[in-house]
Amino acid sequence: MNCFPCFSTQKGKKENGKRDHDSSADELIRARILASMEENQAEHAKIAAQRFSFRDLAAATKNFRQECLLGEGGFGRVYKGTLQANGQVVAVKQLDRNVMKGCKEFLVEVARLSLLQHANLVNLIGYCADGDQRLLVYDFMPGGSLEDNLLAPKDEEKPQLDWLTRMKIAYGAAQALEYLHDKANPPVIYRDLKSSNVLLDEEFNPKLSDIGLDKLDHSSEKMPMQSRGMGTYGYSAPEYSRSGRLTTVADVYSFGVVLLELITGRRAIDTTKPVEEQNLVAWVSKRSTIVQGTKKVPRHGRS
């Protein structure tokens, strides 16, 4: 027998109301998740590159073992891997999860990057956007970087780049830059052209890498223009370093620095040299000529 029917009824109404509210909230959350999934699926459909699962790429890189690590940069680590589906050797860039944008923004940028096709750009094979994992899959470049081949330490046994090879590298890099500036739609400003970003295949054909990765970094949106995307010291145009304004002219300046490295065999910045020779551009500007009287190809800063 219920001695307090009115209180029992009020309590039941409150519990029912709470359940209805919780049910409505759950339905709203489910609806938002489904809408987000459908939106992401639509973005996936726009991407020309292949979609990989995280499990696929973990298997390709032996669970991202240290022995497969090729290098590490501002955007994450790069691993050498072999796709189990077809045996293709690839470079897998695992982007830093702490600085990457959300899934939709990532997919939009990958869709844009997948449309960039040129013989002198590293080919984007595929991508992964599982959970909070963001990875990009590229063709593997067996020749390493221009920096490795031209500016390697003296004790490393690497064949010296002859003048024809240096000219081929310069021409290919220029062709890639022309494509990004004048033929890509919309135009792309590289903004970090340097010798370590010029990769070489087995025949020393150059291919520019790391194009567009700055747009995947959400931290750049929180930074003032003056401190954002300044490229690399020694390669950045003076006016670019002052204003932070992105222009194709700044890319051309950086290309000029790489060209000087090819001609002189010196680094853009070399702190092992006397103070007046540490900055390549400043050193060259003080000399009346940099090639006159050269009898052999300079290497490791010897001219």
N, C-alpha and C positions, 0 to 999 in steps of 0.2 A: 504494500500500500504506500502510495506516494503522499507524504504529508505536505510537500511544498510543490504542487504542480506548476504554479506560475513560474517559479524559479527554474524548474527543470525545463520548461518550454523555452524560456529565454536563453538558457545555456545551450539547448539544442539548436536554436536559431543561429546563435553565434558560431557554433561549431560548423554548421552547414554553410554559413556565409564564408567562413575561413576556407573551407574545402573548395567552395565555388571560386573564391579569389585565387587560391593556389592553383586550381585547375586552369583558370583563365591565364594566369601568369605562365604556367608551363606550356600552354598552347601557343602563347605569344612568342615564347623563347624558341619553341620548335619551328614556328612559322618563320622566324627571323633566320634560324639556322638553315632551313630549307631554301629560303630566298637567297642567302649568301652562297650556298652550295650551287644553286642554279646559276647565279651570277658568275661564280668562278668557273663553272663548266663552260659557260659562254665565252669567257676569256681564254680558256684552254683551247677552244675550237679555233680561235683566231691565230694561234701560234703555229708557224710553219715548222719549227724545230720539234724533234721527238720528245715525248714526255716519258720520263723514267721514274720509277719508284725509288725510295731511299734504299730499299733492300737491294735493288738492282745495282746501285752505285756502291753500296757497302761491299757487295760481293766482288765487284770489279776492282776495288782498291784493297782487297783483303782486310775489310773492316777499318780502312783508313790507317793502315800500319805506317810506322815511321819509315820503314824501308821504301815505301811508295811515295814519300813526300818529296816533291820537286822543289818547292819553295813556299815562302810565306810573305804576304804583303799587307797593305792597309785594309783590304777588303776580305781577307781570309787566307786559307791554305790551298795549295794546288797539289794534287796527287796524280801520279801516273796509274792508269788502270787499264784493264782489258775487259771489254763487254763480253759476257758469257754467251749472249745470243748469237754473235757473229765473229767473235775473236778480234774485233777491232781494238787497236791500242788508242787510248784517249787520254786527255788531260781533264781531270775533274776538279773544278774550283768549288770548294766548300765555303760559302760566304759566312761572314761573322753574323750570328743570329742577333747580337746585341745592337747592331747598327742597321740591319736591313728593314725595309718597309714591309707593310702588310701584304697579304697574299694577292689581293686584287692589283695593287700598285706594282708588285713584282711581276705579275703576269702581263700587265700592260707594257712594261718596259722590255720584257723578254720577247713579246710579240713584235715590238719595234726593232729590236736587235736582230731577230731572226730574218728580217727582210733585207738586211745589209749583206749583199753578196758581191765579193770582188776577189780576184786572184791574190791580192796582196793584203787581205784581211784574214785573220785566223777564223776558220769556219766554226760557227756555233752549231753543234750537232743536236744538243738537247738540253733539258732542264729538269729540275725536280722541285716540287713545292708541296712536300708532305709535312703536315703539321707546321712546326716552326722551322723546319729545315729548308734552306734555299741553296740549291746547287746548280752550276752551269757545266755543261759537258762540251769540250772543244776537241778539234783535231789535235793530236799530239805532234809537237814540233821536235824532231830528233836532233836538229842542229843546235838547239839551245838558243840563247839570245845573242844579239850583236855584241853586247857588253862582254859576254863570256868569251867570244871569239876574238874580239879586237882588243879588249882591255884586260885580258886575263893576267894574273900574276906571272912573273917571269919564270917561275919554276914549273908552271903547267905546260905539258907537252901538247900544244895545239898547233895545227898547221897555220902558217901565216896567211892572212887574206891578201891575195894579190890585187893589183889595181883594177883589173877587169871585174873581179868579184865585188870589190868595194863600189865600183860604179853601178853594178847591177843592183846592189842593195840600196844605194841612194835613189836610183831611178824607180825601183819598186815601191819604196816608201813614199816617194813623191806622187806616184800614181794612186796609191791608196788615199793619200791626203786629198788629192784632187777629187777623187770619187766622193769622199765624205763631205767635202765643202760644196761641190758644184753639181753632183749627180744624184746623191742620196736625197730622198724626199720624205720628210723634211731634212734640210742640211744638218750635219752633225759636226760639232766642235769637239775635237779630241781632248785637248787641254792638258794632256800629260804625255806628250811624245818625248821619249828618251830611249837611249840605247838598250836598256833592259826590257823595254816593251816592244822592241823590234825582234821578233822571233824568226828563226831560219829553219827551212826544211832540209832534207838530205842533200839537196843540190844548191843550198845557200840562197834560195829564193826567199825574200823577206816578206813577213806578214805581221801587220800591226795587231797588238793584243790589248785586252782590257778596255775595249771601247764601250763607253756608256755606263760603266760600273758606278760612276759617281752619282748617277740618277737613282740608283737603288739604295743609296745611303740616306736614311731619314734624318740622321744627325745634321746633315748639311743644311736642312731647312731651318734649324734652330740657330744657325750661326750667321753672323753678319756677313755681308758680301765681301768685306775686306779680308776676312779670315777664311773664306770658303773656297775650296778648289783651287789652291794657288799653284798646282803643279809641283814640280820638283826644282829645288834650288839649283841654279846653274843652267837650267833649261828654260825657265820662265822669262818672258819678255818683261823688261823693266816697268813698262806702263801697266802691264797685267798685274804685276806684283803690287803696284801702288793702288790700283782701283778695283781689282778683282773682276773687271768687266770681261766677259767671255767674247772673244772675237776670233775669226779665222786668222787674222794677222798674228795673233799670239801663237797659234799653231805653227805658222810659217817660220816665226822666230825660232821656236823649239827645233824645227826641222833643220834650220841653219846651224844650230849647235851640234846636232847629230852629224851633219855634213862635215863640220870642222873636226869632229872626233875621227871620222873616216879618213880625212886627209892627213891629219897630224899624228894619229895613234895616241892622242892624249885624252884624258878624262875631262869632262866638263868642269868638274871641281876635283882637284888633287892636292890634298893637304900635305903630301910628302914632299912637295916641291917648294922652292923658295917662295916667299910671300908674293912677290911680283909675278909669279908664274902659276899660282894656284887656280886662278879663274881663267879658263881657256879663252873666253871671248875677250877679256881684258888683255890677256897676253898677246893674242893675235892682232888686236887693234893697235898695239904698240909696234908691231913689226911691219916693215914695208912690204914684205912678201913672206909666204909660208911654204912655198914649194920651190922657188927658184934655187937651182943648184943641187936639188935633192937627187942623189944617185941611186938610192935604194928605198924601199918602202919602210917608213918609220914604224916602230912598234913599241908599245909600252912607254910612250912619251919620249922615245929617242928620235931626234931629228938631225 
